[in-house]
Amino acid sequence: MQTHGPALRAEQRVDIYRADEALVSPWAVISDQVMGGVSTATAHQCERNGARCTCLTGRTRLDNNGGFVQMKLDIEADCARFRGLFIELCGTAHEYNLHVKTSQLERPWQSFRCALQVSAQWTRFVVPFAQLHAHRTAAEFTPAAIKSVAVVAIGAAFEVDVCVRRFGFFL
């Protein structure tokens, strides 16, 4: 497996999500239809490249000022002690965003985010919190305030195909 970002030892990683066919996936799908757009997507559990995962598939469209679909995971853990996050993704080669929402944010378009270049091979993206950029907010990122993370296809019309097999935080 490829890794983008700093190397982590196993004992530094704390799993929040790990794909398991015996459990219902906790990832929820949200599209630009909530604001009048016409993008479509679904999430389903499957096996990809030999690993169980949850996949987001669909199509982003720019009609009606739209252009996004996402799969979102609510976070209930206390994240104050962590230095960053990691996520293992694969899919059709394309750039996706990782959006982190905190209780500090008041509007749905606000987030702390970074871009991830997904490929057909499983890749672990290791993202120190310092690499998350505030989007449309003056708030300073506070790990203890994390409420959700989302893998987001945004900003261009394209066929969406991205899968996550593992997500967590690191010490």
N, C-alpha and C positions, 0 to 999 in steps of 0.2 A: 504494500500500500504506500502511496505517496503521502508526504506530509508537507504542508505549507505552514510556515511559522516556526516558532521555537520548539525544540525537542522537549518532550515530557516523559518522565518516568511513570510507570503504571501507578505507583502510589500517590502521584500528584493529581491524578484524574478522579473526579467524582461524577459517576453517571447519574443523569436525571432521566434519560430515555435510552433504552436499548431495545431494538425491535425483537418481538417475541410473538410467534404465531398464536400462542395460547391466550394472549391478551388483546383486547380491543385497542386500536391505535388512539392515543390521546391528541393527535394532531387534528386541528379544525381548519376547514377551508373557508377562505374569505376572498371575494372577488370585487372588482370595481362596480359590480351590479348594485352594491349598497349605496352608490352615489350616481346611478343612472348609466353606468358603462355596460358593455356587452361581452366582456371577457368571460370565459367559462373554465371551470376546472373541477376535478374530483381528486380525492385522496383514497388510496387503496393499499392494502398490505399485499406484498408479494415477495418473490425472491429475485434478486438481481445480482449477477456476477457472483453467485454462490453464497449470498448473504440475505437473511431476512431483512425487510425494510418497509418503510411507508413511502409511497411515491405520490407526487403531485403531478398530474397530467392535465393538459387542457390547451387553451389558446388565449393569448393576450391579444386584445384588439384596442385600437386607439379611438374608435368611434365614440361619440358622446363624451369626449374628454376623459375617456377611460385609459386603461393600459396597465392593469396589475391583477395578479392572482397570488395568493399566498397560502402556506400552511403554517398555522400558528400553534405554539405550545405554551400553555399557561405554566408559570413557575411559582411553586409554593415554598421553595427552599429559601433559607436565609443565606443570601449571597454575599454578605459583608466580608467574609474571610477570604473570598476568592480573588485571584489576580486576573482572571480571564475565562474564556470559554473555548470549547472545542466542539466540532461537529464533523461527522463523516458523511460525505455526499458523493453521489455519482449520478450521471444522466447524460442527456444529449449535450454536447459541448456548447456552452453558453455562459454568459455572466449572469449571476443571480445576486441578490442582496441578502444580507442577514440584518434584520431589524430587531433591535432590543427596545422594549417599552418599559418605562418605569412609572411609578406613582407620581413622579414629578411632572409628567406630561399631561397637558390639558386637552389637546386637540388630536383627532385621529391621524392627521398627516405628520405629526411630530414623532421622531424616533432618534435613536442612536444607531448608526449603521456602518456597514462596510460592504464592499463588493467582493464576491468570491467567483473565481473562474472554474466552473464545474466541467469535468470531463467524463468520458465513458468508464474510466477506472476509478475505483474507490479512492477517495482522498480525504485525509484528516486535515481540516483547517483549524489551526491553533491561533486564536485571536486574543491577545492581551487587551484588557479593557481600554488601555490608552490608544488603541487603534480604532476604536469606535468614534465616529464623527457625529456631532450633533446636527440634526436636520430640522430646520425651521423651528428651532428653540434656542433660547439663551441659557437654558438650564445646564448645570454641570452634572455629568454622569455620576450617579451614586449607586454602587453595586447593591447595597442593602435595599434599594427601592425597586429592583427588577421585578416585573410582573409577568412578562412574556417574551418569547423570542419567536421570530418567524423567518422562514425561507421564502423570499419574495421574487417573483418574475415581474419586472416592472420596466416601463419606459419605451418599449418597442413591441411591435406586433410580431409574435413568433409562437411556434409550437412548444409548449412547456412540457418538460420531462425531467424531473429531478427527484432523487430518492435520498432519504436519510435513514441510516441504520443505527446511529449512535449520536447522542448529544450530552454534553455535561459541562462542568466547570473545572478549573484547575487551581491548585494552591500555589 
